[in-house]
Amino acid sequence: MDELKDILIFTYSHAHHQDLSNSDSSFWEEDLLLLEHYVKDHYFDYDAIKKKTNCLLAKPTESFYDTDFSISKNFLNPGNNLMDSLFPTIEGEEDDEFSKIAKDLLKNLLNIPIPNLNQPDLTGKEKELSERYLPSNENLTVGSMMEHFFKFGNKLLTDRQEVIGLKKMMEEYVNSDKYSFEKWKDQFDEKFKENFGGQSFTDLMKQTFEAVKDYNDYDKFVLFFNSLELHNVTKDKPLRKSQALESIHTDANHAWFASFSDILVTDDKGLATKAYITYKFFEIRTKIFTTEEFLNNRTIFLQQEENDVKSFFKLIDFEIKNSLVLRNNINSLIENALILKNHHKFFNYFNRISNSKGSLKLYCQRHSNANFNMFREAKLLTDKLVNLFGVDTENKGYYNSEKDDPKDDIIRKWTFENIELIFGIAFNNAGNCYCLEILIH
């Protein structure tokens, strides 16, 4: 890991902090410092208000302590009532005028009476389900109904037994051996279809996504991931003490943030399995490695670092002759180039070659989620290029985060006797990337 931490970008996310916040506080500082040693300040977070995933620059020791985890834990406490959770009071302080008006308005809305939801003619399993999940009091109001679902939702998030109960009910309805991923692997969806009235699991999820127009990509991803466990398609073994829906949701966040990277590294088999199925459904090509598998690739990563100019150009020549041709635009009026998928990933980044007369472009093509530029990639790649080719034409040298403008299309240039190299920003298929163009005069 120490050999790789300065040639690859390791990222962490808010999901790591969610996990750590549930552990003993005596471990926090040691864990954060160890994490920071490898990930530095490469941080992914999700803004629930703007509904956007952000790639930020923040060290673990900063971002963790900037988060107040007690707020979410208090909100998810099943012992709290709805009003206390929506309008938490601070000890020793009175409500301001706006809060008083908002509380009174909401109380009036919550006191509106509604008909009882339970149907007296239900029998057997349907009656059991109704009594368990629907409010049963006779004088039902909007508020009491919301209170019921609020507390039940919080129990699902925080109480392991509630999740086990739901999964057990699914098991009683259809034995999961008939369709589980563990037994049927990639055939699970067809087996699900055979046992659930001709509707596959993915069909069920597509219908859910279509029914709610406001779902964004994050909402769909997390719902799909969580539903795998609740429908017994996957089963975490053994169930952890914290195996409530909140824990599964944190795993979903790990997988979501990893979808913006090339590789997810985890030894959690449950997380890996659900991530594999979810990535396949959403056509996300993030690779999933165990720690051992990742470190077994260490030699490949080290070999993909360019340390000699002659070897670099020899490798380019080899890849031009032997790479897979993805697209031939030689006769196109738009782009007169061969697009090649090279086997050797130059500088552990460039995985495509555009070959046209007098010009070679090394660039990066990733799947939709990861098809963007990370700010720290500019520095990492610039410094690697300076180490290989020496100081650039304009004598800028290594990347300076304070002086270099991340919006500049051209980052560095090198001019030799009959070759010019230009490193900068380019557009690939439906995204942005960094590009090294080699112009041959």
GUMISE-298117 format. One record per residue (C-alpha): residue in three letters; z, y, x. Coordinates in steps of 0.05 Angstrom, whole numbers, m for minus. Layout:
R,rest,zz,yy,xx
R,ALA,Z,Y,X .
...
***
This chain:
R,rest,zz,yy,xx
R,MET,0,0,0 .
R,ASP,17,48,57 .
R,GLU,m52,35,88 .
R,LEU,m86,53,23 .
R,LYS,m46,112,m4 .
R,ASP,m85,164,36 .
R,ILE,m155,136,23 .
R,LEU,m148,121,m51 .
R,ILE,m118,163,m107 .
R,PHE,m59,129,m141 .
R,THR,m41,159,m208 .
R,TYR,21,157,m253 .
R,SER,33,180,m324 .
R,HIS,84,200,m376 .
R,ALA,89,126,m394 .
R,HIS,123,113,m326 .
R,HIS,175,166,m345 .
R,GLN,185,134,m414 .
R,ASP,201,68,m380 .
R,LEU,248,101,m329 .
R,SER,285,142,m381 .
R,ASN,309,76,m413 .
R,SER,339,51,m348 .
R,ASP,406,68,m316 .
R,SER,405,139,m290 .
R,SER,432,115,m222 .
R,PHE,362,86,m208 .
R,TRP,323,149,m227 .
R,GLU,321,187,m161 .
R,GLU,305,126,m118 .
R,ASP,250,103,m166 .
R,LEU,219,173,m171 .
R,LEU,218,182,m95 .
R,LEU,185,114,m85 .
R,LEU,133,130,m139 .
R,GLU,120,198,m108 .
R,HIS,108,167,m39 .
R,TYR,44,135,m67 .
R,VAL,21,177,m127 .
R,LYS,38,245,m95 .
R,ASP,22,293,m152 .
R,HIS,m33,257,m191 .
R,TYR,m5,259,m262 .
R,PHE,m35,240,m330 .
R,ASP,m3,266,m394 .
R,TYR,m23,270,m467 .
R,ASP,m16,335,m506 .
R,ALA,0,312,m578 .
R,ILE,m10,382,m606 .
R,LYS,m79,395,m574 .
R,LYS,m94,320,m578 .
R,LYS,m119,320,m507 .
R,THR,m106,277,m445 .
R,ASN,m93,321,m385 .
R,CYS,m101,306,m311 .
R,LEU,m46,349,m280 .
R,LEU,m17,364,m212 .
R,ALA,57,349,m216 .
R,LYS,103,307,m173 .
R,PRO,145,253,m208 .
R,THR,210,286,m187 .
R,GLU,187,350,m222 .
R,SER,153,323,m285 .
R,PHE,209,273,m301 .
R,TYR,265,324,m301 .
R,ASP,222,374,m339 .
R,THR,221,326,m398 .
R,ASP,278,324,m448 .
R,PHE,279,251,m470 .
R,SER,341,262,m513 .
R,ILE,299,299,m565 .
R,SER,254,240,m580 .
R,LYS,312,191,m577 .
R,ASN,352,233,m627 .
R,PHE,292,239,m672 .
R,LEU,281,163,m671 .
R,ASN,355,148,m686 .
R,PRO,354,109,m752 .
R,GLY,423,136,m767 .
R,ASN,397,207,m774 .
R,ASN,371,232,m841 .
R,LEU,304,265,m848 .
R,MET,329,337,m854 .
R,ASP,374,331,m792 .
R,SER,315,303,m752 .
R,LEU,267,357,m775 .
R,PHE,317,413,m767 .
R,PRO,366,395,m711 .
R,THR,426,441,m707 .
R,ILE,454,467,m641 .
R,GLU,529,464,m638 .
R,GLY,561,532,m644 .
R,GLU,497,566,m669 .
R,GLU,479,585,m740 .
R,ASP,410,577,m770 .
R,ASP,365,638,m766 .
R,GLU,336,668,m830 .
R,PHE,269,632,m822 .
R,SER,302,564,m814 .
R,LYS,344,575,m876 .
R,ILE,283,593,m918 .
R,ALA,244,533,m890 .
R,LYS,302,486,m905 .
R,ASP,310,511,m976 .
R,LEU,236,506,m989 .
R,LEU,232,435,m961 .
R,LYS,294,413,m1001 .
R,ASN,261,436,m1065 .
R,LEU,198,397,m1049 .
R,LEU,238,335,m1029 .
R,ASN,276,336,m1095 .
R,ILE,213,328,m1138 .
R,PRO,222,263,m1178 .
R,ILE,169,207,m1173 .
R,PRO,160,140,m1209 .
R,ASN,193,78,m1179 .
R,LEU,146,41,m1133 .
R,ASN,173,m29,m1144 .
R,GLN,137,m72,m1195 .
R,PRO,183,m117,m1237 .
R,ASP,130,m170,m1249 .
R,LEU,123,m188,m1175 .
R,THR,145,m258,m1154 .
R,GLY,152,m299,m1091 .
R,LYS,127,m270,m1025 .
R,GLU,101,m206,m1058 .
R,LYS,170,m192,m1088 .
R,GLU,204,m204,m1021 .
R,LEU,156,m157,m986 .
R,SER,165,m103,m1039 .
R,GLU,241,m107,m1036 .
R,ARG,241,m104,m961 .
R,TYR,193,m47,m949 .
R,LEU,193,m4,m1012 .
R,PRO,251,41,m1036 .
R,SER,286,9,m1095 .
R,ASN,331,63,m1124 .
R,GLU,316,82,m1196 .
R,ASN,320,158,m1189 .
R,LEU,266,162,m1136 .
R,THR,246,230,m1107 .
R,VAL,195,251,m1055 .
R,GLY,253,261,m1007 .
R,SER,286,192,m1018 .
R,MET,218,158,m1010 .
R,MET,204,196,m945 .
R,GLU,275,182,m921 .
R,HIS,264,107,m933 .
R,PHE,199,104,m895 .
R,PHE,226,150,m841 .
R,LYS,285,104,m827 .
R,PHE,242,41,m832 .
R,GLY,192,71,m784 .
R,ASN,247,89,m735 .
R,LYS,275,18,m741 .
R,LEU,207,m10,m723 .
R,LEU,205,35,m662 .
R,THR,275,22,m638 .
R,ASP,300,m44,m667 .
R,ARG,272,m107,m635 .
R,GLN,293,m150,m695 .
R,GLU,250,m110,m743 .
R,VAL,188,m124,m700 .
R,ILE,207,m198,m695 .
R,GLY,215,m200,m771 .
R,LEU,146,m170,m782 .
R,LYS,114,m219,m733 .
R,LYS,151,m277,m765 .
R,MET,123,m258,m833 .
R,MET,53,m257,m804 .
R,GLU,67,m326,m774 .
R,GLU,89,m352,m843 .
R,TYR,24,m326,m874 .
R,VAL,m22,m356,m821 .
R,ASN,m1,m397,m760 .
R,SER,m22,m355,m700 .
R,ASP,m44,m419,m663 .
R,LYS,m105,m416,m707 .
R,TYR,m129,m349,m679 .
R,SER,m85,m325,m621 .
R,PHE,m117,m298,m557 .
R,GLU,m72,m343,m516 .
R,LYS,m105,m405,m546 .
R,TRP,m176,m380,m563 .
R,LYS,m188,m325,m511 .
R,ASP,m250,m284,m527 .
R,GLN,m263,m327,m589 .
R,PHE,m199,m301,m622 .
R,ASP,m237,m252,m667 .
R,GLU,m280,m306,m698 .
R,LYS,m219,m350,m709 .
R,PHE,m182,m291,m740 .
R,LYS,m242,m283,m787 .
R,GLU,m238,m357,m808 .
R,ASN,m165,m350,m826 .
R,PHE,m163,m282,m859 .
R,GLY,m214,m285,m914 .
R,GLY,m276,m272,m873 .
R,GLN,m250,m208,m841 .
R,SER,m243,m207,m765 .
R,PHE,m188,m168,m729 .
R,THR,m239,m118,m702 .
R,ASP,m268,m109,m773 .
R,LEU,m199,m94,m798 .
R,MET,m188,m41,m744 .
R,LYS,m256,m9,m756 .
R,GLN,m239,m2,m830 .
R,THR,m173,30,m812 .
R,PHE,m206,80,m766 .
R,GLU,m258,98,m819 .
R,ALA,m205,107,m872 .
R,VAL,m169,161,m832 .
R,LYS,m216,216,m809 .
R,ASP,m166,251,m764 .
R,TYR,m158,194,m716 .
R,ASN,m180,214,m646 .
R,ASP,m196,167,m588 .
R,TYR,m123,164,m567 .
R,ASP,m98,148,m637 .
R,LYS,m150,92,m645 .
R,PHE,m135,62,m577 .
R,VAL,m59,61,m587 .
R,LEU,m64,34,m658 .
R,PHE,m112,m21,m637 .
R,PHE,m67,m40,m578 .
R,ASN,m3,m41,m620 .
R,SER,m36,m80,m677 .
R,LEU,m53,m137,m630 .
R,GLU,21,m153,m623 .
R,LEU,39,m140,m696 .
R,HIS,m16,m186,m720 .
R,ASN,5,m240,m670 .
R,VAL,m62,m239,m635 .
R,THR,m20,m231,m572 .
R,LYS,53,m250,m560 .
R,ASP,96,m220,m506 .
R,LYS,136,m276,m474 .
R,PRO,194,m273,m469 .
R,LEU,210,m217,m517 .
R,ARG,246,m164,m477 .
R,LYS,311,m134,m501 .
R,SER,273,m69,m513 .
R,GLN,215,m105,m548 .
R,ALA,214,m57,m607 .
R,LEU,150,m21,m626 .
R,GLU,170,37,m580 .
R,SER,165,m9,m520 .
R,ILE,97,m36,m542 .
R,HIS,75,36,m553 .
R,THR,95,54,m482 .
R,ASP,53,m5,m457 .
R,ALA,m5,23,m499 .
R,ASN,4,90,m463 .
R,HIS,2,56,m395 .
R,ALA,m64,24,m414 .
R,TRP,m91,89,m443 .
R,PHE,m76,130,m381 .
R,ALA,m104,75,m337 .
R,SER,m169,79,m376 .
R,PHE,m182,144,m339 .
R,SER,m179,107,m273 .
R,ASP,m219,51,m239 .
R,ILE,m162,0,m236 .
R,LEU,m99,m16,m276 .
R,VAL,m48,m53,m232 .
R,THR,6,m91,m270 .
R,ASP,45,m156,m266 .
R,ASP,63,m151,m340 .
R,LYS,20,m206,m372 .
R,GLY,30,m179,m442 .
R,LEU,6,m110,m422 .
R,ALA,m52,m139,m383 .
R,THR,m75,m183,m441 .
R,LYS,m72,m127,m493 .
R,ALA,m106,m79,m445 .
R,TYR,m162,m129,m432 .
R,ILE,m177,m138,m507 .
R,THR,m171,m64,m522 .
R,TYR,m215,m43,m463 .
R,LYS,m268,m93,m485 .
R,PHE,m268,m65,m556 .
R,PHE,m274,7,m533 .
R,GLU,m324,m10,m477 .
R,ILE,m277,15,m422 .
R,ARG,m292,m16,m354 .
R,THR,m225,m5,m320 .
R,LYS,m210,m67,m279 .
R,ILE,m143,m102,m288 .
R,PHE,m109,m129,m226 .
R,THR,m41,m160,m213 .
R,THR,m5,m130,m152 .
R,GLU,m26,m191,m111 .
R,GLU,m99,m185,m133 .
R,PHE,m100,m111,m117 .
R,LEU,m71,m121,m47 .
R,ASN,m119,m179,m34 .
R,ASN,m174,m127,m42 .
R,ARG,m143,m84,12 .
R,THR,m193,m107,65 .
R,ILE,m251,m88,19 .
R,PHE,m222,m19,7 .
R,LEU,m212,m8,82 .
R,GLN,m283,m31,97 .
R,GLN,m311,18,47 .
R,GLU,m285,76,89 .
R,GLU,m339,106,134 .
R,ASN,m315,113,206 .
R,ASP,m381,115,245 .
R,VAL,m443,158,231 .
R,LYS,m493,105,256 .
R,SER,m461,51,214 .
R,PHE,m461,97,154 .
R,PHE,m536,108,156 .
R,LYS,m550,35,171 .
R,LEU,m510,17,108 .
R,ILE,m550,67,67 .
R,ASP,m615,36,93 .
R,PHE,m590,m34,75 .
R,GLU,m568,m13,5 .
R,ILE,m635,21,m9 .
R,LYS,m671,m45,7 .
R,ASN,m622,m92,m27 .
R,SER,m587,m55,m85 .
R,LEU,m599,m70,m158 .
R,VAL,m651,m24,m189 .
R,LEU,m621,5,m253 .
R,ARG,m676,54,m270 .
R,ASN,m745,70,m244 .
R,ASN,m763,142,m258 .
R,ILE,m818,147,m205 .
R,ASN,m871,164,m258 .
R,SER,m825,207,m300 .
R,LEU,m838,282,m307 .
R,ILE,m762,293,m313 .
R,GLU,m736,255,m252 .
R,ASN,m778,225,m197 .
R,ALA,m727,176,m169 .
R,LEU,m703,105,m165 .
R,ILE,m631,96,m190 .
R,LEU,m596,41,m151 .
R,LYS,m528,7,m161 .
R,ASN,m503,m3,m90 .
R,HIS,m456,m60,m73 .
R,HIS,m419,m21,m18 .
R,LYS,m380,35,m51 .
R,PHE,m386,91,1 .
R,PHE,m320,126,16 .
R,ASN,m290,83,m40 .
R,TYR,m325,131,m89 .
R,PHE,m401,133,m88 .
R,ASN,m427,74,m129 .
R,ARG,m498,99,m145 .
R,ILE,m558,121,m103 .
R,SER,m615,165,m128 .
R,ASN,m674,153,m82 .
R,SER,m733,202,m84 .
R,LYS,m782,229,m34 .
R,GLY,m744,267,21 .
R,SER,m677,261,m15 .
R,LEU,m622,211,m23 .
R,LYS,m564,227,m70 .
R,LEU,m500,187,m68 .
R,TYR,m460,197,m132 .
R,CYS,m409,164,m177 .
R,GLN,m421,135,m247 .
R,ARG,m361,114,m288 .
R,HIS,m348,94,m360 .
R,SER,m339,149,m412 .
R,ASN,m263,158,m406 .
R,ALA,m265,165,m330 .
R,ASN,m331,202,m323 .
R,PHE,m302,268,m298 .
R,ASN,m280,302,m234 .
R,MET,m208,299,m211 .
R,PHE,m188,361,m171 .
R,ARG,m155,319,m117 .
R,GLU,m218,278,m108 .
R,ALA,m252,341,m81 .
R,LYS,m201,347,m25 .
R,LEU,m199,272,m10 .
R,LEU,m275,266,m5 .
R,THR,m285,332,33 .
R,ASP,m234,311,86 .
R,LYS,m266,243,93 .
R,LEU,m335,275,103 .
R,VAL,m307,325,155 .
R,ASN,m276,267,193 .
R,LEU,m343,231,194 .
R,PHE,m393,289,206 .
R,GLY,m348,340,239 .
R,VAL,m339,413,220 .
R,ASP,m389,437,168 .
R,THR,m443,490,178 .
R,GLU,m400,546,150 .
R,ASN,m340,524,191 .
R,LYS,m296,515,130 .
R,GLY,m268,448,154 .
R,TYR,m218,409,113 .
R,TYR,m211,426,39 .
R,ASN,m162,482,26 .
R,SER,m133,479,m44 .
R,GLU,m115,553,m43 .
R,LYS,m181,580,m16 .
R,ASP,m233,531,m43 .
R,ASP,m257,544,m113 .
R,PRO,m259,478,m153 .
R,LYS,m316,507,m195 .
R,ASP,m363,516,m135 .
R,ASP,m425,472,m143 .
R,ILE,m432,466,m67 .
R,ILE,m368,448,m30 .
R,ARG,m393,435,42 .
R,LYS,m459,432,81 .
R,TRP,m478,400,147 .
R,THR,m543,413,184 .
R,PHE,m569,367,239 .
R,GLU,m637,362,275 .
R,ASN,m677,333,218 .
R,ILE,m624,320,165 .
R,GLU,m584,365,119 .
R,LEU,m524,340,80 .
R,ILE,m498,377,18 .
R,PHE,m433,356,m16 .
R,GLY,m418,385,m84 .
R,ILE,m413,376,m160 .
R,ALA,m468,342,m200 .
R,PHE,m482,316,m270 .
R,ASN,m491,241,m280 .
R,ASN,m503,201,m344 .
R,ALA,m458,238,m394 .
R,GLY,m407,267,m346 .
R,ASN,m391,301,m280 .
R,CYS,m383,273,m211 .
R,TYR,m384,291,m138 .
R,CYS,m449,282,m101 .
R,LEU,m471,277,m28 .
R,GLU,m544,294,m21 .
R,ILE,m581,275,43 .
R,LEU,m644,317,53 .
R,ILE,m693,289,104 .
R,HIS,m740,342,135 .
***
